[in-house]
Amino acid sequence: MAHPMFVKHQDLLGAAVHAIESRGGWSPYADDVAAFGANAAEEGRQAFFDAYADAQFYLDQPGVVGRGGGEVSPYGLSLNVSYPKCSADALIAAAKTAMPAWTKAGPDVRAGVCAEILARLNARSIDLAYATMHTAGQSFAMAFQDGGPRAQERGLEAVACAWREMKHVPYRASWHKARGQLPPLKAEKRYAVVPRGVALVLPSATAPTWSSYPGIFASLATGNAVIVKPHPAAILPLAITVALARQTLKEAGFDASLASLLVDTAAAPVAKDVAQKPEIRIIDHAGDADFGAWLEDNARQALVFAETPGVNCIVVDAAENYAGMLDNIAYTLSLDSGQAAGTPQAIFVSRQGVRTPAATVPAERFCRDLAAAVGRLLEDPHRAVDVLGAIQSPATLARLEALARGGEVVRGADAIVHPQWPAAAVRTPLLLKAAANDAGAWMADSCGAVAFIVETATTAESLAFAERAMREKGALTFSVHSDNDNIVQLAEDACLRTGVALALNLTGAVVVNRPMAFSDYRATGANPAASGTLTDSGFVAGRFFVLQSYRGA
């Protein structure tokens, strides 16, 4: 008999597969807070602090050696949540013990259980929103969407992609080969999908659920156990996730140790040691580029999916809707304080200016106009904090101050007093001018709240510099504004050579740093910024093997 969780979610999984294949866009989870009740936000806020502030988070995991935690909200308060610290070896041993029954359950059961976990996470979206807000620094509205429904969509997308890929493997086959006058050769064959091994997930601090759910659910759906090692500054959203996953797995009849939480501290990190253990066969990492490169070089026993920001670029040549282009760039740079991995860092404009229907705008005026567009967007403090959120890391604040002291400032990183959280670290984007030949500035790793406007001789030179950045550092996004077919062709050719996704002439609400599940391929795996795509067949297929057995007829 089919597992009840698969029966419950079979239609959802089928719709998800259809959405993956059509790529037209689909949203299985409501991303409006009002869908959870008229007073859901305020009631959820009170419930969140009642449940988690100054609390000991309970997880029934093996190998507990103490407690850890110590997250401080970017909004200026100490959460003071403690979590069980467990031995990595104990979690790995428990994960390996849990996997055989999960493997034998088969693709349908695993997909159904994963879909049920996601449904229960969706019901807890308000909790996850506040947990994301007070660890990652996003505003509540953005934390609700990206920490809740949109992360869950990415998780379901991974489950559906894995389910579809595994279903391509038949359960059995009758094989025969004719041999002329001799009796034919015959065999009855059976095929089984088996997991690669224990998976380690290393999310980013600025998007803890969004950056981890694809890896978590792709690995679970393909039969692997998962150990989640959050960033020490953003544990709570993933602790909630793991606790709910463990409860659901247990109710479904499986060992809860298929999902576990590994907590460490910035002073005593464990990721490198765990990543090199021979039992770890899959690693999903989002965040620091140097650490991503280290994983690929040193965790040789594992299949590594590493995603880092790279240097995302914008080339401005011409704009039919100049004001709309400025507003789109301003919003893109400001969203989540520029801490999203796809946020542009280098904006190239030529000394020949920006062509518009009215006139050619000189490069110097473009700088002023962009600064003014950022100012208009963020002049109302209530609107500003909803767009910006708060700076997640004190290191980002220190870097902003150092860059402002040493660079040519187009618009400063102004402090904004949050109407509700006056101690929050809220800053507007820092806009700096940089010389084209000063690649050490505009190509440096400076994720978060800073963008460089780089003046070049021509748009062709702008494209050349952008291509250099994408080739050497990689990128998740590349935006071009032009009405010239030759320039567009050159941009498309550069993207083909460097393996970076291209966005042309965005002027409305669609921005490059908010990719949509079931439509956008996140990253490409074809440049140094990422070693895979979220989510395609390549993202899931390497997480399992196919074994066969056969007997002669």
RAUR-V554564 format. One record per residue. RES is the residue in three letters. PSI is psi in whole degrees, 0 to 359 (* if undefined). OMEGA is omega in whole degrees, 0 to 359 (none if undefined). Layout:
BEGIN
{{RES & PSI & OMEGA} {RES & PSI & OMEGA}}
END
This chain:
BEGIN
{{MET & 146 & 180} {ALA & 145 & 179} {HIS & 138 & 183} {PRO & 329 & 180} {MET & 329 & 175} {PHE & 317 & 178} {VAL & 317 & 181} {LYS & 322 & 189} {HIS & 9 & 184} {GLN & 316 & 180} {ASP & 321 & 178} {LEU & 316 & 180} {LEU & 320 & 177} {GLY & 318 & 178} {ALA & 324 & 179} {ALA & 319 & 177} {VAL & 317 & 178} {HIS & 318 & 180} {ALA & 321 & 178} {ILE & 320 & 184} {GLU & 334 & 180} {SER & 329 & 178} {ARG & 21 & 181} {GLY & 351 & 182} {GLY & 133 & 183} {TRP & 139 & 181} {SER & 96 & 182} {PRO & 341 & 182} {TYR & 131 & 180} {ALA & 131 & 180} {ASP & 30 & 176} {ASP & 125 & 181} {VAL & 328 & 182} {ALA & 337 & 179} {ALA & 344 & 181} {PHE & 5 & 178} {GLY & 152 & 185} {ALA & 325 & 182} {ASN & 26 & 187} {ALA & 321 & 184} {ALA & 312 & 182} {GLU & 317 & 178} {GLU & 322 & 179} {GLY & 324 & 178} {ARG & 314 & 180} {GLN & 317 & 180} {ALA & 324 & 180} {PHE & 309 & 182} {PHE & 327 & 176} {ASP & 322 & 186} {ALA & 325 & 193} {TYR & 330 & 183} {ALA & 132 & 179} {ASP & 38 & 186} {ALA & 160 & 171} {GLN & 115 & 182} {PHE & 130 & 184} {TYR & 129 & 170} {LEU & 124 & 180} {ASP & 80 & 182} {GLN & 156 & 179} {PRO & 162 & 172} {GLY & 31 & 180} {VAL & 128 & 181} {VAL & 2 & 181} {GLY & 198 & 178} {ARG & 151 & 180} {GLY & 177 & 181} {GLY & 228 & 177} {GLY & 25 & 178} {GLU & 141 & 175} {VAL & 125 & 182} {SER & 137 & 172} {PRO & 350 & 178} {TYR & 7 & 168} {GLY & 24 & 177} {LEU & 152 & 177} {SER & 125 & 178} {LEU & 325 & 178} {ASN & 46 & 174} {VAL & 136 & 176} {SER & 148 & 184} {TYR & 154 & 176} {PRO & 131 & 173} {LYS & 125 & 186} {CYS & 153 & 173} {SER & 129 & 178} {ALA & 320 & 180} {ASP & 322 & 179} {ALA & 319 & 179} {LEU & 320 & 179} {ILE & 315 & 180} {ALA & 317 & 179} {ALA & 322 & 179} {ALA & 317 & 180} {LYS & 322 & 178} {THR & 326 & 184} {ALA & 339 & 192} {MET & 325 & 184} {PRO & 314 & 180} {ALA & 324 & 178} {TRP & 321 & 178} {THR & 313 & 183} {LYS & 339 & 181} {ALA & 328 & 176} {GLY & 166 & 185} {PRO & 318 & 182} {ASP & 312 & 182} {VAL & 314 & 181} {ARG & 317 & 179} {ALA & 320 & 179} {GLY & 318 & 179} {VAL & 318 & 178} {CYS & 319 & 178} {ALA & 325 & 177} {GLU & 320 & 175} {ILE & 315 & 181} {LEU & 322 & 177} {ALA & 319 & 180} {ARG & 325 & 173} {LEU & 320 & 179} {ASN & 321 & 178} {ALA & 339 & 180} {ARG & 22 & 186} {SER & 328 & 179} {ILE & 315 & 175} {ASP & 311 & 181} {LEU & 327 & 179} {ALA & 311 & 180} {TYR & 324 & 177} {ALA & 320 & 178} {THR & 316 & 179} {MET & 313 & 188} {HIS & 12 & 170} {THR & 313 & 182} {ALA & 338 & 177} {GLY & 359 & 178} {GLN & 154 & 172} {SER & 163 & 182} {PHE & 317 & 183} {ALA & 315 & 180} {MET & 323 & 180} {ALA & 324 & 177} {PHE & 312 & 183} {GLN & 305 & 187} {ASP & 330 & 178} {GLY & 343 & 182} {GLY & 256 & 188} {PRO & 320 & 183} {ARG & 328 & 172} {ALA & 319 & 179} {GLN & 322 & 175} {GLU & 317 & 178} {ARG & 324 & 176} {GLY & 315 & 179} {LEU & 322 & 177} {GLU & 317 & 179} {ALA & 319 & 178} {VAL & 313 & 182} {ALA & 320 & 179} {CYS & 317 & 179} {ALA & 317 & 180} {TRP & 313 & 179} {ARG & 316 & 183} {GLU & 319 & 180} {MET & 328 & 181} {LYS & 346 & 174} {HIS & 343 & 179} {VAL & 117 & 181} {PRO & 155 & 179} {TYR & 319 & 181} {ARG & 162 & 177} {ALA & 147 & 172} {SER & 117 & 185} {TRP & 140 & 173} {HIS & 154 & 179} {LYS & 119 & 179} {ALA & 145 & 180} {ARG & 42 & 179} {GLY & 239 & 182} {GLN & 345 & 181} {LEU & 156 & 176} {PRO & 142 & 181} {PRO & 153 & 172} {LEU & 136 & 181} {LYS & 148 & 174} {ALA & 145 & 172} {GLU & 123 & 186} {LYS & 145 & 173} {ARG & 149 & 184} {TYR & 143 & 180} {ALA & 135 & 173} {VAL & 124 & 180} {VAL & 145 & 186} {PRO & 159 & 176} {ARG & 319 & 181} {GLY & 199 & 182} {VAL & 135 & 180} {ALA & 142 & 176} {LEU & 128 & 181} {VAL & 126 & 183} {LEU & 89 & 186} {PRO & 169 & 174} {SER & 162 & 178} {ALA & 334 & 186} {THR & 347 & 177} {ALA & 66 & 192} {PRO & 317 & 180} {THR & 316 & 182} {TRP & 321 & 183} {SER & 347 & 185} {SER & 332 & 185} {TYR & 321 & 177} {PRO & 313 & 180} {GLY & 316 & 180} {ILE & 309 & 188} {PHE & 332 & 173} {ALA & 320 & 180} {SER & 315 & 179} {LEU & 315 & 183} {ALA & 329 & 181} {THR & 8 & 171} {GLY & 1 & 182} {ASN & 147 & 168} {ALA & 153 & 186} {VAL & 130 & 171} {ILE & 121 & 181} {VAL & 120 & 178} {LYS & 94 & 183} {PRO & 162 & 167} {HIS & 139 & 183} {PRO & 339 & 180} {ALA & 354 & 185} {ALA & 65 & 183} {ILE & 320 & 193} {LEU & 314 & 181} {PRO & 326 & 181} {LEU & 334 & 172} {ALA & 317 & 176} {ILE & 317 & 181} {THR & 311 & 183} {VAL & 319 & 180} {ALA & 316 & 181} {LEU & 322 & 178} {ALA & 317 & 180} {ARG & 317 & 179} {GLN & 316 & 182} {THR & 317 & 178} {LEU & 318 & 180} {LYS & 316 & 179} {GLU & 331 & 180} {ALA & 354 & 178} {GLY & 19 & 182} {PHE & 167 & 180} {ASP & 128 & 181} {ALA & 339 & 183} {SER & 4 & 169} {LEU & 341 & 175} {ALA & 129 & 180} {SER & 163 & 183} {LEU & 128 & 178} {LEU & 114 & 185} {VAL & 135 & 173} {ASP & 188 & 179} {THR & 162 & 177} {ALA & 328 & 181} {ALA & 334 & 181} {ALA & 71 & 183} {PRO & 151 & 181} {VAL & 355 & 189} {ALA & 316 & 183} {LYS & 317 & 180} {ASP & 315 & 182} {VAL & 320 & 183} {ALA & 334 & 182} {GLN & 0 & 180} {LYS & 138 & 185} {PRO & 336 & 181} {GLU & 341 & 180} {ILE & 114 & 187} {ARG & 348 & 178} {ILE & 137 & 176} {ILE & 128 & 172} {ASP & 119 & 183} {HIS & 138 & 172} {ALA & 129 & 178} {GLY & 235 & 190} {ASP & 130 & 183} {ALA & 319 & 181} {ASP & 320 & 180} {PHE & 324 & 176} {GLY & 317 & 178} {ALA & 322 & 179} {TRP & 317 & 179} {LEU & 315 & 182} {GLU & 328 & 181} {ASP & 330 & 191} {ASN & 332 & 179} {ALA & 63 & 188} {ARG & 339 & 182} {GLN & 350 & 188} {ALA & 153 & 168} {LEU & 117 & 188} {VAL & 126 & 169} {PHE & 107 & 182} {ALA & 130 & 177} {GLU & 126 & 179} {THR & 163 & 186} {PRO & 324 & 189} {GLY & 208 & 176} {VAL & 99 & 179} {ASN & 135 & 189} {CYS & 155 & 170} {ILE & 133 & 172} {VAL & 122 & 181} {VAL & 116 & 180} {ASP & 312 & 182} {ALA & 159 & 181} {ALA & 122 & 175} {GLU & 325 & 176} {ASN & 85 & 187} {TYR & 314 & 181} {ALA & 319 & 179} {GLY & 321 & 177} {MET & 314 & 180} {LEU & 316 & 181} {ASP & 320 & 180} {ASN & 316 & 179} {ILE & 318 & 181} {ALA & 316 & 180} {TYR & 319 & 180} {THR & 316 & 181} {LEU & 331 & 186} {SER & 332 & 186} {LEU & 126 & 181} {ASP & 34 & 180} {SER & 29 & 179} {GLY & 16 & 185} {GLN & 354 & 176} {ALA & 145 & 186} {ALA & 335 & 182} {GLY & 6 & 183} {THR & 134 & 178} {PRO & 145 & 179} {GLN & 325 & 183} {ALA & 126 & 180} {ILE & 116 & 184} {PHE & 131 & 176} {VAL & 139 & 185} {SER & 159 & 177} {ARG & 347 & 175} {GLN & 349 & 175} {GLY & 182 & 182} {VAL & 118 & 180} {ARG & 132 & 175} {THR & 166 & 179} {PRO & 331 & 183} {ALA & 318 & 185} {ALA & 174 & 173} {THR & 124 & 182} {VAL & 120 & 178} {PRO & 153 & 182} {ALA & 320 & 181} {GLU & 321 & 179} {ARG & 324 & 177} {PHE & 318 & 178} {CYS & 313 & 181} {ARG & 320 & 182} {ASP & 321 & 178} {LEU & 318 & 177} {ALA & 320 & 179} {ALA & 323 & 179} {ALA & 320 & 175} {VAL & 318 & 179} {GLY & 317 & 179} {ARG & 318 & 181} {LEU & 322 & 191} {LEU & 13 & 184} {GLU & 330 & 176} {ASP & 116 & 184} {PRO & 324 & 180} {HIS & 317 & 177} {ARG & 321 & 184} {ALA & 315 & 183} {VAL & 334 & 176} {ASP & 328 & 179} {VAL & 312 & 188} {LEU & 322 & 193} {GLY & 215 & 180} {ALA & 155 & 178} {ILE & 125 & 187} {GLN & 319 & 190} {SER & 135 & 173} {PRO & 332 & 179} {ALA & 325 & 177} {THR & 318 & 177} {LEU & 316 & 179} {ALA & 321 & 180} {ARG & 321 & 178} {LEU & 315 & 181} {GLU & 319 & 180} {ALA & 318 & 179} {LEU & 320 & 180} {ALA & 324 & 179} {ARG & 327 & 187} {GLY & 359 & 186} {GLY & 173 & 177} {GLU & 108 & 189} {VAL & 125 & 172} {VAL & 317 & 174} {ARG & 129 & 184} {GLY & 162 & 176} {ALA & 83 & 185} {ASP & 141 & 174} {ALA & 138 & 177} {ILE & 132 & 178} {VAL & 121 & 180} {HIS & 128 & 182} {PRO & 332 & 182} {GLN & 328 & 184} {TRP & 81 & 187} {PRO & 340 & 179} {ALA & 2 & 182} {ALA & 145 & 179} {ALA & 82 & 182} {VAL & 128 & 179} {ARG & 144 & 171} {THR & 161 & 181} {PRO & 140 & 174} {LEU & 121 & 176} {LEU & 123 & 181} {LEU & 150 & 170} {LYS & 144 & 178} {ALA & 144 & 178} {ALA & 147 & 182} {ALA & 326 & 181} {ASN & 2 & 178} {ASP & 60 & 182} {ALA & 335 & 178} {GLY & 337 & 177} {ALA & 300 & 189} {TRP & 348 & 175} {MET & 4 & 181} {ALA & 156 & 176} {ASP & 105 & 181} {SER & 53 & 182} {CYS & 125 & 174} {GLY & 109 & 164} {ALA & 22 & 177} {VAL & 140 & 174} {ALA & 146 & 181} {PHE & 129 & 173} {ILE & 118 & 187} {VAL & 119 & 181} {GLU & 131 & 181} {THR & 174 & 181} {ALA & 319 & 183} {THR & 166 & 176} {THR & 325 & 177} {ALA & 321 & 177} {GLU & 322 & 176} {SER & 314 & 179} {LEU & 322 & 180} {ALA & 317 & 179} {PHE & 319 & 178} {ALA & 319 & 179} {GLU & 322 & 177} {ARG & 315 & 181} {ALA & 316 & 182} {MET & 325 & 180} {ARG & 318 & 185} {GLU & 320 & 184} {LYS & 342 & 186} {GLY & 170 & 179} {ALA & 153 & 173} {LEU & 333 & 182} {THR & 154 & 175} {PHE & 122 & 182} {SER & 138 & 177} {VAL & 135 & 175} {HIS & 111 & 181} {SER & 150 & 173} {ASP & 10 & 183} {ASN & 119 & 183} {ASP & 325 & 180} {ASN & 318 & 179} {ILE & 318 & 179} {VAL & 318 & 179} {GLN & 318 & 178} {LEU & 320 & 179} {ALA & 317 & 179} {GLU & 320 & 178} {ASP & 319 & 179} {ALA & 321 & 179} {CYS & 323 & 177} {LEU & 322 & 181} {ARG & 325 & 186} {THR & 347 & 179} {GLY & 45 & 181} {VAL & 141 & 178} {ALA & 146 & 185} {LEU & 137 & 172} {ALA & 129 & 184} {LEU & 128 & 167} {ASN & 48 & 176} {LEU & 127 & 180} {THR & 352 & 184} {GLY & 217 & 185} {ALA & 347 & 178} {VAL & 126 & 180} {VAL & 155 & 188} {VAL & 338 & 185} {ASN & 24 & 171} {ARG & 71 & 181} {PRO & 147 & 184} {MET & 132 & 176} {ALA & 155 & 179} {PHE & 7 & 176} {SER & 306 & 183} {ASP & 134 & 168} {TYR & 116 & 181} {ARG & 119 & 184} {ALA & 176 & 182} {THR & 336 & 187} {GLY & 2 & 185} {ALA & 9 & 177} {ASN & 170 & 189} {PRO & 348 & 183} {ALA & 339 & 182} {ALA & 147 & 179} {SER & 12 & 178} {GLY & 176 & 181} {THR & 139 & 172} {LEU & 121 & 341} {THR & 128 & 176} {ASP & 184 & 182} {SER & 324 & 180} {GLY & 334 & 180} {PHE & 333 & 184} {VAL & 328 & 191} {ALA & 327 & 180} {GLY & 354 & 181} {ARG & 356 & 177} {PHE & 161 & 174} {PHE & 166 & 175} {VAL & 123 & 175} {LEU & 146 & 177} {GLN & 152 & 171} {SER & 148 & 180} {TYR & 157 & 177} {ARG & 146 & 180} {GLY & 145 & 181} {ALA & * & none}}
END
